[in-house]
């Protein structure tokens, strides 16, 4: 069954003012194809409202909340989030992936070509996009405040998600009935009876001096 495409652009017409307030209504016009919907939004709403709306997305329930874009093309790109338009398709055989932004297609194409133009300034590793390089660079530059507190483990991480992933190694290698004294000696020597190690969390809220542990181990 073919799904109808609906325009949810909000029209604000000064001629419909009532009691000093400008009435609003959702367009709700339906279309049978994506090109028809896109052409309608671009010509009937975006182009017609540039003078008064200053590149503001008026799509119903848009999360931007009326915040304007600095250029028309940025607004056009954003509207694809609402319409689902993906005009940029991968040209490689048997791929078929499509993208809303040309930049995303360019990055995707590198998965076929193997191109990695972004090299780490600290080592020889190369990456297909700048965001992956930036994440990698933290290995060289950023502090690692998230320490593993398992006894004998000296691992530390730049992000809590990495620590959570690492902690699963200790959970798998430790019986669920084993006491929590596998923690570092500074914690194990405390005269506090802690609950047993669980595969889901360390529920130690009853011991306030250890409450910080609950923050670094949450599945």
N, C-alpha and C positions, 0 to 999 in steps of 0.2 A: 504494500500500500504506500503510495507516494505521499509524503508529508508536505502539507502546505507551509509556505514560508510567510511569516507575518511580520509586518513592520510595526515596531513598538516605539516609534519616535513620538515624543510628546509635542503637540502643537500648542503654542501660546499665541492667541489672537487677541489683540487689543480691542477689536470690535465687539468682542464677547464679554467685555468687562461688566461685572455686576457688583453693585455695592462697593465700588472702589477696588475690587480685586479682579485680577486677570484670570479668566477661566482657562482651564487646561483640559486637553483631551488626548488620548492615545490614538495614533493614526489607525492601527489595526487593519490596514489594507493587506490582502493576501496575494501571494504570487506562486506561480507553478515552477519557477526556476530561480536559481541563485543570481544569474546575471540580471534578471528583471528586478529582483529585490534591491540589488546593489545600485543599479541605475536609478531606481526610484528614490532611495535614500539620499544618493549623491545630488541628484538634480532638484528634487522636490523639497528636501529638508536642509541638507548641508549648504548647498549653494544659495538657497533662498534666505537662509538665516544668518549668513556670515556677518552682515553689517551690525546686527543687534546682539547676536550671541557670542561673537568673538571666539570661534572655534571651541564651543562647548558641546559636549555630547549630551543630547537630550533623550537618549534611549531610556525607556522606563526602567526604573530601579538600577540605573548605572551606579557603580560603586564610587565613581569619582566625585559624586555629589556636586556637580556644577563647576568643577575646577576646569579652567580653560586650557587648551593646548596653545603653544606658541606659533604653530603653523598649521595650515589646512591639511597638509599631507600626513601630519601626525594624528590628526583627528580621523582622517580616512583609515589609517592603519588601525587605530583603536576600535573603530566601529566593527571591524572584522571579528572582534571578540564577541560581539552580540549577534552578528549575522551568521557567523560560522564560515565566512568566505575564506577560501585558501587558493588564491590565484597562482601560486608559484609551485610548479610540479617538478619532481626530479626526472631528468631526461635519461637516466641510466636504465637499461633494459630490465624488465621484471621487478622494478622497484615500486613505482606507483605512489610514493609518498608525496603529500602535498603540504604546503606551508602558507601561513598567513603573511609572513614577512620574507622579503628577499634575503635578508641577512641570515635567517634560519635555514633557508635552502642552501645558501653558500656554505654554511657550517656543515650541514648534512652531506653535501657533495663530497666533502673531505673524507667521509667514511668509505666512499668508493675509491677515491684517488689515493688515499693514504697521506695526503698533504698535512703537514704539521708546521705551520709557519711561525708559531709562537714558542720561542725558546726561553727557558728559565735563565735568568741572569746570573744565577749562582751555580748551576750545574748544566749538564749536557741534555737534559730531558726537554722534549719538545711536545707541543700540544696543538690540537686542531682549533681551539678557540681561546680567547684571552681569559675568560672566566675560569677555565680549568687551570691555566697557568697561574692565575692569582691565588687559587685555592692551594695549589702545590707549593707556591713560594712561602707559605706559612711554615712549612717544614724547616725552612732556613732562617726565617726572620722572627716569627711570632713566638711569644712565650707559650708554655704548655702548663696552664694552671690546673688542669684536670688530672690528678694523680690517681693511679690505681692503689687502693689501700689493702689489697690482699698481701698476706705475709710473704716476704721474699720477692715481690714483684716491684720493679722499678719503672714500669711503663708510665708515661704521661702523655697527654694529648692536648691539642689546641681547641678541640670542640667536644662538648659533652656527648654528642651522638657517637663519636669514635670511642669514647670511654665505655659507653653502654654496650657497644658491639664487642669490645675487648672483654668486658666482665662476663660475657656468656661463656668464655673459655674456662673461667674459674668455676662457674656454675656447673658446667658439664663434667668437669674433672673432680668435683666434690660431691659426695653423697648428700642428699637433702637432710639426712639426720645428723650430719656433722655440725658441731657448734660453730659459732661465728668467730672462734679464736684463730681462724686462718687469716684474720686481719693482721695488720702490722703490730709488732710488739707493743708500740705505744698505746694501741687501743686494746689489745688482748690482755694486757696486764691490769686493766681497770677492774676494780671490784664491783662490776656491774653485770648482772645476769641478762644477757641479750638473747633474743629469740633465735631460733634455728635459721639457717640460710634457706631462702626460698627461691624458686626459679622465677618468681614474679616480682618480688620487691624485698627490700630490707625494711620491715616495719618496725622501726625503733623509735617511734615518736614518744614512747614513754620515757626514754632516756634523753633528756634535753641536751646533754653535752655531746651526744652523737647525732643530733638531728641533721647535721650537715651531710651525713652519709646518705641519707634518703634522697638528697638532691642529685647525687652523682650516680645513683643506681636506680633508675626507673625504666622498666621495660615498656 
